[in-house]
Amino acid sequence: MVFIPPARPERITKFLKPYVLKMYFSNKFVSAQVIHTPTSTVASAASSQEKTMRSAFQASKQSTADVAAAAKIGKVLGERLLVKDIPAISVFYKREQRYHGKAKAVIDSLREAGVKLI
């Protein structure tokens, strides 16, 4: 007789990875946010649409949607997470996202800022 081990309920697995990074890339902007899944609230967010970020990009005449902008967004988000005492996050990929380009820039700059990825 074969005994199948009981599967963990979904509500328990959500608590194992409470902070999830979600990224959005459009043709004009880059945004990333960390969501606390048990409460479904945004723990921290960064975007190239923010007033301070837009003025920084315009002053240096950089694009708000390229890989360099994504790296800058990741760095800012990492600093904001460490200020809020969130040391580790997990990454949520959409189907079409791969670990290259803008997604890689955001994730690598988060690591450089000191945030651990689960």
DSSP file (Angstrom, degrees, kcal/mol; ACC not computed):
  #  RESIDUE AA STRUCTURE BP1 BP2  ACC     N-H-->O    O-->H-N    N-H-->O    O-->H-N    TCO  KAPPA ALPHA  PHI   PSI    X-CA   Y-CA   Z-CA
    1    1 A M              0   0    0      0, 0.0     2,-0.5     0, 0.0     0, 0.0   0.000 360.0 360.0 360.0 136.7    0.0    0.0    0.0
    2    2 A V        -     0   0    0      2,-0.0     2,-0.6     0, 0.0     0, 0.0  -0.870 360.0-157.2-105.0 126.2    1.3    3.4   -0.9
    3    3 A F        -     0   0    0     -2,-0.5     0, 0.0     3,-0.0     0, 0.0  -0.902   9.1-147.0-103.4 122.7    0.8    6.3    1.4
    4    4 A I        -     0   0    0     -2,-0.6     3,-0.1     1,-0.0    -2,-0.0  -0.754  23.8-119.0 -87.2 127.1    0.9    9.8   -0.2
    5    5 A P        -     0   0    0      0, 0.0     2,-0.1     0, 0.0    -1,-0.0  -0.369  37.1 -98.7 -65.1 145.3    2.3   12.4    2.1
    6    6 A P        -     0   0    0      0, 0.0     2,-0.2     0, 0.0    -3,-0.0  -0.402  37.1-125.2 -67.2 137.7   -0.1   15.2    2.9
    7    7 A A        -     0   0    0     -2,-0.1     3,-0.1     1,-0.1    -3,-0.0  -0.532  26.8-106.2 -79.8 147.8    0.4   18.3    0.9
    8    8 A R        -     0   0    0     -2,-0.2    -1,-0.1     1,-0.1     5,-0.0  -0.542  38.5-110.9 -71.8 136.4    0.9   21.6    2.6
    9    9 A P    >>  -     0   0    0      0, 0.0     4,-1.6     0, 0.0     3,-1.0  -0.321  24.3-117.0 -64.0 152.6   -2.1   23.8    2.4
   10   10 A E  H 3> S+     0   0    0      1,-0.3     4,-1.8     2,-0.2     5,-0.2   0.838 111.8  61.7 -62.2 -33.6   -1.7   26.9    0.3
   11   11 A R  H 3> S+     0   0    0      1,-0.2     4,-0.8     2,-0.2    -1,-0.3   0.804 104.6  48.8 -67.0 -26.7   -2.2   29.2    3.2
   12   12 A I  H <> S+     0   0    0     -3,-1.0     4,-0.9     2,-0.2     3,-0.4   0.893 108.2  52.5 -77.2 -40.5    0.9   27.8    5.0
   13   13 A T  H  X S+     0   0    0     -4,-1.6     4,-0.8     1,-0.2     3,-0.3   0.812 103.4  58.9 -67.3 -27.9    3.1   28.1    1.9
   14   14 A K  H  < S+     0   0    0     -4,-1.8     3,-0.5     1,-0.2    -1,-0.2   0.869 103.7  51.6 -66.2 -34.6    2.2   31.7    1.6
   15   15 A F  H  < S+     0   0    0     -4,-0.8    -1,-0.2    -3,-0.4    -2,-0.2   0.708  98.7  65.4 -75.8 -19.0    3.5   32.4    5.1
   16   16 A L  H  < S+     0   0    0     -4,-0.9    -1,-0.2     1,-0.3    -2,-0.2   0.817 114.1  30.9 -71.8 -28.7    6.9   30.7    4.3
   17   17 A K  S  < S+     0   0    0     -4,-0.8    -1,-0.3    -3,-0.5    20,-0.2  -0.706  74.9 164.4-124.7  78.3    7.6   33.4    1.7
   18   18 A P        +     0   0    0      0, 0.0    19,-3.0     0, 0.0     2,-0.6   0.820  60.9  56.2 -72.3 -30.0    5.9   36.5    3.1
   19   19 A Y  E     -A   36   0A   0     17,-0.2    71,-2.5    69,-0.2     2,-0.4  -0.904  67.0-177.2-109.5 122.1    7.6   39.2    1.0
   20   20 A V  E     -Ab  35  90A   0     15,-2.4    15,-2.8    -2,-0.6     2,-0.5  -0.956  19.4-138.9-122.3 132.9    7.4   38.8   -2.7
   21   21 A L  E     -Ab  34  91A   0     69,-3.3    71,-2.4    -2,-0.4     2,-0.4  -0.781  20.6-174.8 -89.7 126.5    9.0   41.1   -5.3
   22   22 A K  E     -A   33   0A   0     11,-3.0    11,-2.6    -2,-0.5     2,-0.3  -0.986   5.0-163.5-122.5 134.7    6.9   42.0   -8.4
   23   23 A M  E     -A   32   0A   0     69,-0.5     2,-0.4    -2,-0.4     9,-0.2  -0.882   7.2-167.3-119.7 147.6    8.2   43.9  -11.3
   24   24 A Y  E     -A   31   0A   0      7,-3.1     7,-2.6    -2,-0.3     2,-0.5  -0.996   3.3-171.1-135.8 130.0    6.5   45.8  -14.1
   25   25 A F  E     +A   30   0A   0     -2,-0.4     5,-0.2     5,-0.2     2,-0.2  -0.979   8.7 172.4-123.6 121.6    8.2   47.1  -17.2
   26   26 A S        -     0   0    0      3,-2.7    -2,-0.0    -2,-0.5     5,-0.0  -0.564  50.0 -96.3-112.1-176.6    6.5   49.3  -19.7
   27   27 A N  S    S+     0   0    0     -2,-0.2    38,-0.1     1,-0.2    37,-0.1   0.693 122.8  28.0 -74.1 -17.4    7.9   51.1  -22.7
   28   28 A K  S    S+     0   0    0      1,-0.2     2,-0.3    36,-0.1    36,-0.2   0.703 122.1  29.3-113.0 -28.3    8.3   54.3  -20.7
   29   29 A F        -     0   0    0     36,-0.1    -3,-2.7    34,-0.0     2,-0.4  -0.879  53.3-144.7-138.4 163.6    8.8   53.3  -17.1
   30   30 A V  E     +A   25   0A   0     34,-0.4    18,-2.5    -2,-0.3     2,-0.3  -0.993  23.7 174.9-125.6 133.5   10.1   50.7  -14.7
   31   31 A S  E     -AC  24  47A   0     -7,-2.6    -7,-3.1    -2,-0.4     2,-0.3  -0.998   8.0-179.2-141.3 148.5    8.4   49.8  -11.4
   32   32 A A  E     -AC  23  46A   0     14,-2.8    14,-2.7    -2,-0.3     2,-0.3  -0.996   4.1-178.3-143.5 142.9    9.0   47.3   -8.7
   33   33 A Q  E     -AC  22  45A   0    -11,-2.6   -11,-3.0    -2,-0.3     2,-0.5  -0.994  21.5-138.4-143.4 149.5    7.2   46.6   -5.4
   34   34 A V  E     -AC  21  44A   0     10,-3.2     9,-2.5    -2,-0.3    10,-1.4  -0.942  23.9-159.2-108.9 124.9    7.5   44.2   -2.5
   35   35 A I  E     -AC  20  42A   0    -15,-2.8   -15,-2.4    -2,-0.5     2,-0.9  -0.873  17.6-137.7-110.7 134.1    4.2   42.8   -1.3
   36   36 A H  E >>> -AC  19  41A   0      5,-3.1     4,-1.5    -2,-0.4     5,-1.3  -0.806  22.8-160.8 -85.9 105.0    3.6   41.3    2.1
   37   37 A T  T 345S+     0   0    0    -19,-3.0    -1,-0.2    -2,-0.9   -18,-0.1   0.822  79.5  58.5 -67.2 -35.8    1.5   38.3    1.0
   38   38 A P  T 345S+     0   0    0      0, 0.0    -1,-0.2     0, 0.0   -23,-0.1   0.887 123.5  25.0 -62.4 -34.3   -0.3   37.4    4.3
   39   39 A T  T <45S-     0   0    0     -3,-0.5    -2,-0.2   -21,-0.2     3,-0.1   0.517 100.5-131.6-104.0  -6.7   -1.8   40.9    4.6
   40   40 A S  T  <5 +     0   0    0     -4,-1.5     2,-0.3     1,-0.2    -3,-0.2   0.883  60.5 134.2  56.3  42.8   -1.8   41.7    0.8
   41   41 A T  E   < -C   36   0A   0     -5,-1.3    -5,-3.1     0, 0.0     2,-0.7  -0.866  63.9-107.2-118.6 156.0   -0.2   45.1    1.4
   42   42 A V  E     -C   35   0A   0     -2,-0.3    -7,-0.3    -7,-0.2     3,-0.1  -0.725  28.1-173.3 -83.3 117.9    2.7   46.8   -0.3
   43   43 A A  E     -     0   0A   0     -9,-2.5     2,-0.3    -2,-0.7    -8,-0.2   0.886  69.2 -15.4 -78.3 -40.3    5.7   46.8    2.0
   44   44 A S  E     -C   34   0A   0    -10,-1.4   -10,-3.2     2,-0.0    -1,-0.3  -0.979  63.6-173.2-161.1 153.0    7.8   49.0   -0.2
   45   45 A A  E     -C   33   0A   0     -2,-0.3     2,-0.3   -12,-0.2   -12,-0.2  -0.989   6.5-170.9-149.9 155.8    7.9   50.2   -3.8
   46   46 A A  E     +C   32   0A   0    -14,-2.7   -14,-2.8    -2,-0.3     2,-0.3  -0.986  12.0 171.8-147.5 142.8   10.0   52.1   -6.2
   47   47 A S  E >   -C   31   0A   0     -2,-0.3     3,-1.0   -16,-0.2   -16,-0.2  -0.990  42.1-127.9-149.4 153.2    9.3   53.4   -9.7
   48   48 A S  T 3  S+     0   0    0    -18,-2.5   -17,-0.1    -2,-0.3     9,-0.1   0.452 106.0  71.5 -80.8   0.6   10.8   55.6  -12.3
   49   49 A Q  T 3  S+     0   0    0    -19,-0.3    -1,-0.2     4,-0.1   -18,-0.1   0.577  71.8 111.9 -87.2 -11.3    7.5   57.6  -12.3
   50   50 A E  S <> S-     0   0    0     -3,-1.0     4,-2.8     1,-0.1     5,-0.2  -0.287  78.2-120.6 -63.1 149.4    8.3   59.1   -8.9
   51   51 A K  H  > S+     0   0    0      1,-0.2     4,-2.0     2,-0.2     5,-0.2   0.894 111.2  46.6 -61.4 -43.0    8.9   62.8   -9.0
   52   52 A T  H  > S+     0   0    0      1,-0.2     4,-1.6     2,-0.2    -1,-0.2   0.882 114.4  47.6 -68.7 -36.8   12.4   62.6   -7.5
   53   53 A M  H  > S+     0   0    0     -6,-0.2     4,-2.5     2,-0.2    -2,-0.2   0.909 110.6  51.1 -70.8 -41.1   13.4   59.8   -9.8
   54   54 A R  H  X S+     0   0    0     -4,-2.8     4,-2.6     1,-0.2     5,-0.2   0.914 110.4  49.1 -62.6 -42.0   12.1   61.5  -12.9
   55   55 A S  H  X S+     0   0    0     -4,-2.0     4,-2.0    -5,-0.2    -1,-0.2   0.870 110.8  50.9 -66.8 -34.6   13.9   64.7  -12.1
   56   56 A A  H  X S+     0   0    0     -4,-1.6     4,-1.5     2,-0.2    -2,-0.2   0.904 112.3  46.4 -67.2 -40.7   17.1   62.7  -11.5
   57   57 A F  H  <>S+     0   0    0     -4,-2.5     5,-2.5     1,-0.2     4,-0.4   0.891 113.6  48.3 -68.6 -38.5   16.7   60.9  -14.9
   58   58 A Q  H  <5S+     0   0    0     -4,-2.6     3,-0.5     3,-0.2    -2,-0.2   0.859 107.9  55.1 -70.3 -34.3   16.0   64.2  -16.7
   59   59 A A  H  <5S+     0   0    0     -4,-2.0    -1,-0.2     1,-0.2    -2,-0.2   0.880 116.3  36.7 -66.4 -36.7   19.0   66.0  -15.1
   60   60 A S  T  <5S-     0   0    0     -4,-1.5    -1,-0.2    -5,-0.1    -2,-0.2   0.391 109.8-124.0 -95.5   3.2   21.3   63.3  -16.4
   61   61 A K  T   5 +     0   0    0     -3,-0.5     2,-0.3    -4,-0.4    -3,-0.2   0.878  59.7 147.0  56.0  44.1   19.4   62.9  -19.7
   62   62 A Q      < -     0   0    0     -5,-2.5    -1,-0.2    -6,-0.1     2,-0.2  -0.699  52.3-103.5-103.6 159.9   18.9   59.1  -19.2
   63   63 A S        -     0   0    0     -2,-0.3     3,-0.3     1,-0.1     6,-0.1  -0.506  16.3-142.8 -77.2 150.9   15.9   57.0  -20.2
   64   64 A T  S    S+     0   0    0    -36,-0.2   -34,-0.4    -2,-0.2   -16,-0.2   0.322  95.8  47.4 -93.8   7.4   13.4   56.0  -17.6
   65   65 A A  S    S+     0   0    0    -36,-0.2    -1,-0.2   -38,-0.1   -36,-0.1   0.308  87.1  97.2-131.8   9.2   12.9   52.6  -19.2
   66   66 A D  S  > S-     0   0    0     -3,-0.3     4,-1.8   -38,-0.1     5,-0.1  -0.260  87.5 -91.9 -95.5-174.0   16.3   51.1  -19.9
   67   67 A V  H  > S+     0   0    0      1,-0.2     4,-2.2     2,-0.2     5,-0.2   0.854 124.1  55.3 -67.3 -35.8   18.5   48.6  -18.0
   68   68 A A  H  > S+     0   0    0      1,-0.2     4,-1.9     2,-0.2    -1,-0.2   0.888 107.8  49.6 -64.7 -37.9   20.4   51.4  -16.2
   69   69 A A  H  > S+     0   0    0      2,-0.2     4,-2.2     1,-0.2    -2,-0.2   0.888 109.2  52.3 -66.5 -38.5   17.0   52.8  -14.9
   70   70 A A  H  X S+     0   0    0     -4,-1.8     4,-2.2     1,-0.2    -2,-0.2   0.890 108.7  50.4 -64.3 -39.1   16.0   49.3  -13.8
   71   71 A A  H  X S+     0   0    0     -4,-2.2     4,-1.9     2,-0.2    -1,-0.2   0.891 110.3  49.6 -65.3 -39.1   19.3   49.0  -11.8
   72   72 A K  H  X S+     0   0    0     -4,-1.9     4,-2.2     2,-0.2    -2,-0.2   0.887 109.8  51.1 -67.1 -38.5   18.7   52.3  -10.2
   73   73 A I  H  X S+     0   0    0     -4,-2.2     4,-2.6     1,-0.2    -2,-0.2   0.906 109.6  50.8 -64.4 -42.1   15.2   51.3   -9.2
   74   74 A G  H  X S+     0   0    0     -4,-2.2     4,-2.3     2,-0.2    -2,-0.2   0.881 109.6  50.3 -62.6 -39.0   16.5   48.1   -7.7
   75   75 A K  H  X S+     0   0    0     -4,-1.9     4,-2.0     2,-0.2    -2,-0.2   0.925 112.3  46.2 -65.4 -44.8   19.1   50.0   -5.7
   76   76 A V  H  X S+     0   0    0     -4,-2.2     4,-2.1     1,-0.2    -2,-0.2   0.908 113.3  49.6 -64.0 -42.6   16.5   52.4   -4.3
   77   77 A L  H  X S+     0   0    0     -4,-2.6     4,-2.2     1,-0.2    -1,-0.2   0.892 108.9  52.9 -64.8 -39.5   14.1   49.6   -3.5
   78   78 A G  H  X S+     0   0    0     -4,-2.3     4,-2.0     1,-0.2    -1,-0.2   0.900 109.2  48.7 -62.0 -41.6   16.9   47.7   -1.7
   79   79 A E  H  X S+     0   0    0     -4,-2.0     4,-1.7     1,-0.2    -1,-0.2   0.894 111.1  50.2 -65.6 -39.3   17.7   50.7    0.5
   80   80 A R  H  X S+     0   0    0     -4,-2.1     4,-1.4     1,-0.2    -2,-0.2   0.874 109.6  51.4 -67.5 -36.4   14.0   51.2    1.3
   81   81 A L  H  <>S+     0   0    0     -4,-2.2     5,-2.3     1,-0.2    -2,-0.2   0.905 109.0  49.8 -66.6 -41.0   13.6   47.5    2.3
   82   82 A L  H ><5S+     0   0    0     -4,-2.0     3,-1.1     1,-0.2    -1,-0.2   0.840 107.2  54.9 -68.6 -31.7   16.6   47.7    4.6
   83   83 A V  H 3<5S+     0   0    0     -4,-1.7    -1,-0.2     1,-0.2    -2,-0.2   0.868 109.3  47.9 -65.5 -35.4   15.3   50.8    6.3
   84   84 A K  T 3<5S-     0   0    0     -4,-1.4    -1,-0.2    -5,-0.1    -2,-0.2   0.288 119.0-112.8 -88.4  10.5   12.0   48.9    7.0
   85   85 A D  T < 5 +     0   0    0     -3,-1.1    -3,-0.2     1,-0.2    -2,-0.1   0.895  68.7 142.2  59.8  45.8   14.0   45.9    8.4
   86   86 A I      < +     0   0    0     -5,-2.3    -1,-0.2     1,-0.1    -2,-0.1  -0.902  19.4 172.3-112.7  98.5   13.0   43.5    5.6
   87   87 A P        +     0   0    0      0, 0.0    29,-2.9     0, 0.0     2,-0.3   0.731  59.4  32.4 -84.1 -21.1   16.2   41.4    5.0
   88   88 A A  E     +d  116   0B   0     27,-0.2     2,-0.3    -7,-0.1    29,-0.2  -0.990  58.1 172.8-142.1 144.9   15.0   38.8    2.6
   89   89 A I  E     -d  117   0B   0     27,-2.4    29,-3.1    -2,-0.3     2,-0.3  -0.911  23.4-130.4-139.3 165.7   12.4   38.5   -0.2
   90   90 A S  E     -b   20   0A   0    -71,-2.5   -69,-3.3    -2,-0.3     2,-0.4  -0.843  25.5-121.9-115.1 160.6   11.4   36.1   -2.9
   91   91 A V  E     -b   21   0A   0     -2,-0.3     2,-0.6   -71,-0.2   -69,-0.1  -0.857  13.3-155.3-109.5 134.5   10.9   36.9   -6.6
   92   92 A F        -     0   0    0    -71,-2.4   -69,-0.5    -2,-0.4     2,-0.4  -0.943  14.0-164.4-107.8 120.4    7.7   36.4   -8.6
   93   93 A Y        -     0   0    0     -2,-0.6     2,-0.1   -71,-0.1     6,-0.0  -0.826  12.9-136.6-102.4 141.9    8.2   36.0  -12.3
   94   94 A K    >   -     0   0    0     -2,-0.4     3,-0.7   -71,-0.1    -1,-0.0  -0.419  38.3 -97.3 -80.3 171.1    5.5   36.3  -14.9
   95   95 A R  T 3  S+     0   0    0      1,-0.2    -1,-0.1    -2,-0.1    -2,-0.0   0.898 122.9  43.3 -59.4 -41.8    5.4   33.7  -17.7
   96   96 A E  T 3  S+     0   0    0      2,-0.0     2,-0.3     0, 0.0    -1,-0.2   0.594  93.2 100.5 -84.9  -9.2    7.2   35.8  -20.2
   97   97 A Q    <   +     0   0    0     -3,-0.7     2,-0.3     2,-0.0    -4,-0.1  -0.562  47.3 179.2 -81.0 139.8    9.9   37.1  -17.8
   98   98 A R        -     0   0    0     -2,-0.3     2,-2.0     2,-0.3     5,-0.2  -0.834  44.5 -92.5-127.6 168.3   13.3   35.6  -17.7
   99   99 A Y  S    S+     0   0    0     -2,-0.3     2,-0.3     4,-0.1    -2,-0.0  -0.527  93.4  83.6 -84.8  73.5   16.4   36.3  -15.6
  100  100 A H  S >  S+     0   0    0     -2,-2.0     3,-1.0     0, 0.0     4,-0.4  -0.968  76.9  10.3-160.6 164.7   18.0   38.7  -18.1
  101  101 A G  T 3> S-     0   0    0     -2,-0.3     4,-1.9     1,-0.2     5,-0.1  -0.422 125.8  -2.6  68.4-130.3   17.8   42.4  -19.1
  102  102 A K  H 3> S+     0   0    0      1,-0.2     4,-2.3     2,-0.2    -1,-0.2   0.868 134.3  54.2 -67.3 -38.7   15.8   44.7  -16.8
  103  103 A A  H <> S+     0   0    0     -3,-1.0     4,-2.3     1,-0.2    -1,-0.2   0.913 109.9  48.0 -63.0 -41.7   14.7   41.9  -14.5
  104  104 A K  H  > S+     0   0    0     -4,-0.4     4,-2.8     1,-0.2     5,-0.3   0.891 109.8  53.0 -64.9 -39.3   18.3   40.9  -13.9
  105  105 A A  H  X S+     0   0    0     -4,-1.9     4,-1.9     2,-0.2    -2,-0.2   0.912 111.0  46.0 -63.6 -42.7   19.3   44.5  -13.3
  106  106 A V  H  X S+     0   0    0     -4,-2.3     4,-1.7     2,-0.2    -2,-0.2   0.944 116.2  44.7 -64.3 -47.8   16.7   44.9  -10.6
  107  107 A I  H  X S+     0   0    0     -4,-2.3     4,-2.0     1,-0.2    -2,-0.2   0.902 113.5  49.3 -66.9 -42.1   17.5   41.7   -8.9
  108  108 A D  H  X S+     0   0    0     -4,-2.8     4,-2.2     1,-0.2    -1,-0.2   0.890 110.9  49.4 -66.2 -38.4   21.3   42.1   -9.0
  109  109 A S  H  X S+     0   0    0     -4,-1.9     4,-1.5    -5,-0.3    -1,-0.2   0.819 108.0  54.8 -72.0 -28.5   21.1   45.7   -7.6
  110  110 A L  H  X>S+     0   0    0     -4,-1.7     5,-2.1     2,-0.2     4,-0.7   0.915 109.0  48.2 -64.6 -42.7   18.8   44.4   -4.8
  111  111 A R  H ><5S+     0   0    0     -4,-2.0     3,-1.0     1,-0.2    -2,-0.2   0.910 110.0  51.5 -62.7 -42.0   21.5   41.9   -4.0
  112  112 A E  H 3<5S+     0   0    0     -4,-2.2    -1,-0.2     1,-0.3    -2,-0.2   0.822 104.2  58.0 -65.0 -30.5   24.2   44.5   -4.0
  113  113 A A  H 3<5S-     0   0    0     -4,-1.5    -1,-0.3    -5,-0.1    -2,-0.2   0.684 126.0-101.1 -73.4 -17.0   22.1   46.7   -1.7
  114  114 A G  T <<5S+     0   0    0     -3,-1.0     2,-0.4    -4,-0.7    -3,-0.2   0.519  76.2 135.8 111.8   7.8   22.2   43.8    0.9
  115  115 A V      < -     0   0    0     -5,-2.1    -1,-0.3   -27,-0.0     2,-0.3  -0.747  46.8-137.5 -88.9 133.3   18.8   42.2    0.4
  116  116 A K  E     -d   88   0B   0    -29,-2.9   -27,-2.4    -2,-0.4     2,-0.5  -0.673   9.5-139.0 -90.6 145.4   18.8   38.4    0.3
  117  117 A L  E      d   89   0B   0     -2,-0.3   -27,-0.2   -29,-0.2   -29,-0.0  -0.897 360.0 360.0-106.1 130.5   16.7   36.5   -2.2
  118  118 A I              0   0    0    -29,-3.1   -28,-0.2    -2,-0.5    -1,-0.1   0.409 360.0 360.0 -92.3 360.0   14.9   33.3   -1.1
